Every structure is written in structure tokens, then in C-alpha cells.
Amino acid sequence: MDGFLLYFLIFIGVFAAIMGLVVVIMKLLARRNPRFSQKVSFLGDVSTMTTQIDTFLKEQGYFPTKYKSETGVYQKGTGWWVAKRFIKMAVAEEGFLVEAFISAYGTATGLKGVLGVLPKKMCKKDVDELIQYIQSNNHICTPKTSSTGIPYDN
């Protein structure tokens, strides 16, 4: 029985060392891999579309959260089996700014690279669907008007 305990403790030590190395590698790679970021043109009513985006993301399994005090962030997953996926929405000039990243072991990384390839592909698919959703609804929302009530020229 004592031999088993010794081998078990050695296994735990080796496992902890490997996990520590993985975390260090992920932190180094995260510096080289910024978040996915894309501006999506939108000429309709931004407030209406923001509500529709919120509903769309919730239907996809995302929920509103704060990530390091950032607002407009939606999260999918808990990070137990697959890394957490995040999509950040912000209103930009004449549209939206969509950002996406994953987080594993407390380290956020963009959607490129080999490490965490499965959750990155899943997040990229979700982002592509969101961008397509925004672009396909561009004509549905009413056109933006200036503060004087005169529509903007497109």
C-alpha cells in the first residue's frame, strides 16, 4: 500500500507541473494572439438591433456577463470541459464592433493558433453567425435619423 501512495503522489506532482507549464505557455501565447475584432456596418436603428442581438446571443446559449470590468460581454460555457467563449459587442460609428476570444485557466486568447483549437473554432462559428445575422437584418430596422429627424444620407 505504501508503494501505491508513493506512485500516486509522484503522479500528482508530475500532473501539477505539467498543468503549470501549460498555463505559462498559454499566457505567453496570449500576448501574441489578440482578440478577434471586426467592425460590422449597420445603417438601421442601433437600439433596436442591440435588443435583437441580445436575444440572438441568448438563443445561441450566451449570457451577459462582465469580463474584467468590461461591459457588453456575453459568455458561453463555464470552462469545465471546454474553454469559456466570449463575444463583446460595442456600438461603433455606423455599426457595431464585434470582438471574440476564449479564456482558459484565467488567460484570454484570440481565435487564432493551435492551443485551444476546438473552442476557438466553436467561437468563430458563433461570431460568423452573429455577423451574418447583423448584416441580414440591416434592411429590417428603420433607418437612422439625425437629431433633427432628417434621415442620414447613405
C-alpha positions as CSV (number, residue, x, y, z in Angstrom):
1,M,0.0,0.0,0.0
2,D,2.9,2.4,0.7
3,G,4.2,1.9,-2.8
4,F,0.8,2.9,-4.2
5,L,0.7,6.1,-2.2
6,L,4.2,7.0,-3.3
7,Y,3.4,6.5,-7.0
8,F,0.1,8.4,-6.6
9,L,2.0,11.4,-5.1
10,I,4.6,11.3,-7.8
11,F,1.7,11.3,-10.4
12,I,0.0,14.2,-8.7
13,G,3.3,16.2,-8.7
14,V,4.0,15.5,-12.3
15,F,0.5,16.4,-13.3
16,A,0.7,19.7,-11.4
17,A,4.0,20.5,-13.0
18,I,2.6,19.8,-16.5
19,M,-0.5,22.0,-15.8
20,G,1.7,24.8,-14.6
21,L,3.7,24.6,-17.8
22,V,0.5,24.7,-19.8
23,V,-0.6,27.8,-18.0
24,V,2.7,29.5,-18.6
25,I,2.7,28.6,-22.3
26,M,-0.9,29.9,-22.7
27,K,0.0,33.2,-21.1
28,L,2.9,33.6,-23.4
29,L,0.9,32.7,-26.5
30,A,-2.0,35.0,-25.4
31,R,0.3,38.0,-25.7
32,R,0.9,37.1,-29.4
33,N,-2.8,36.4,-30.2
34,P,-5.0,39.4,-29.7
35,R,-8.8,39.2,-29.7
36,F,-10.7,38.7,-32.9
37,S,-12.1,42.1,-33.8
38,Q,-14.3,43.2,-36.7
39,K,-16.4,46.2,-37.5
40,V,-19.8,45.4,-38.9
41,S,-21.6,48.1,-40.9
42,F,-25.2,48.8,-39.8
43,L,-27.3,51.7,-41.0
44,G,-30.5,50.9,-39.2
45,D,-31.7,51.7,-35.7
46,V,-28.9,50.7,-33.3
47,S,-31.0,50.4,-30.2
48,T,-33.5,48.1,-31.9
49,M,-30.7,46.0,-33.3
50,T,-28.9,45.9,-29.9
51,T,-32.0,44.3,-28.4
52,Q,-32.2,41.8,-31.3
53,I,-28.5,40.9,-30.9
54,D,-29.1,40.4,-27.2
55,T,-31.9,38.0,-28.0
56,F,-29.9,36.2,-30.7
57,L,-26.9,35.6,-28.5
58,K,-29.1,34.3,-25.6
59,E,-30.8,31.9,-28.1
60,Q,-27.3,30.7,-29.0
61,G,-26.5,29.9,-25.3
62,Y,-24.6,33.1,-24.4
63,F,-25.4,35.1,-21.3
64,P,-24.5,38.7,-20.4
65,T,-21.5,39.0,-18.1
66,K,-18.7,41.2,-17.1
67,Y,-15.2,40.3,-18.1
68,K,-12.5,42.2,-16.1
69,S,-14.9,45.1,-15.7
70,E,-15.7,45.3,-19.5
71,T,-19.4,45.7,-20.4
72,G,-21.3,44.4,-23.4
73,V,-19.7,41.0,-23.0
74,Y,-21.5,37.7,-23.5
75,Q,-20.2,34.3,-22.2
76,K,-20.9,30.8,-23.3
77,G,-19.8,27.8,-21.2
78,T,-18.3,27.5,-17.7
79,G,-14.8,26.4,-18.7
80,W,-15.2,23.0,-17.1
81,W,-14.9,20.8,-20.3
82,V,-14.3,23.4,-22.9
83,A,-12.7,26.9,-22.6
84,K,-15.2,29.7,-21.9
85,R,-16.2,31.6,-25.1
86,F,-16.7,35.4,-25.1
87,I,-18.3,37.8,-27.5
88,K,-18.1,41.5,-26.9
89,M,-20.4,43.9,-28.6
90,A,-20.0,47.6,-28.8
91,V,-21.7,50.3,-30.8
92,A,-19.2,51.8,-33.3
93,E,-19.5,54.6,-35.9
94,E,-22.1,53.4,-38.4
95,G,-22.3,49.9,-37.0
96,F,-21.0,47.5,-34.4
97,L,-17.6,46.4,-33.2
98,V,-17.6,42.6,-32.6
99,E,-14.8,41.1,-30.5
100,A,-14.3,37.5,-29.6
101,F,-11.9,35.5,-27.5
102,I,-11.7,32.4,-25.3
103,S,-10.5,32.1,-21.8
104,A,-8.8,29.1,-20.2
105,Y,-7.0,29.0,-16.9
106,G,-7.7,32.7,-16.5
107,T,-5.9,33.6,-19.7
108,A,-7.8,35.2,-22.6
109,T,-6.6,34.5,-26.1
110,G,-7.8,35.3,-29.6
111,L,-9.3,32.9,-32.1
112,K,-6.1,32.0,-34.0
113,G,-3.5,29.5,-33.1
114,V,-3.3,25.8,-32.2
115,L,-3.8,25.9,-28.5
116,G,-7.5,25.6,-27.7
117,V,-8.4,25.0,-31.3
118,L,-11.8,23.4,-30.6
119,P,-13.3,26.2,-28.5
120,K,-11.7,28.7,-30.9
121,K,-13.5,27.1,-33.9
122,M,-16.8,27.0,-32.0
123,C,-16.5,30.7,-31.0
124,K,-15.5,31.7,-34.6
125,K,-18.6,29.9,-35.9
126,D,-20.8,31.7,-33.4
127,V,-19.2,35.1,-34.4
128,D,-19.7,34.4,-38.1
129,E,-23.4,33.6,-37.5
130,L,-23.7,36.8,-35.4
131,I,-22.1,39.0,-38.1
132,Q,-24.4,37.3,-40.8
133,Y,-27.4,38.0,-38.5
134,I,-26.5,41.7,-38.2
135,Q,-25.9,42.1,-41.9
136,S,-29.1,40.2,-42.9
137,N,-31.2,42.5,-40.6
138,N,-29.7,45.7,-41.9
139,H,-32.8,46.4,-44.0
140,I,-35.3,45.4,-41.4
141,C,-34.6,48.1,-38.8
142,T,-35.7,51.6,-39.5
143,P,-33.1,53.9,-41.0
144,K,-31.2,56.1,-38.6
145,T,-32.2,59.8,-38.4
146,S,-30.2,62.7,-37.2
147,S,-31.2,64.7,-34.1
148,T,-33.3,66.9,-36.3
149,G,-35.3,63.9,-37.6
150,I,-33.8,64.1,-41.1
151,P,-32.5,60.7,-42.3
152,Y,-28.8,60.3,-42.9
153,D,-27.6,60.0,-46.5
154,N,-26.3,56.5,-47.1
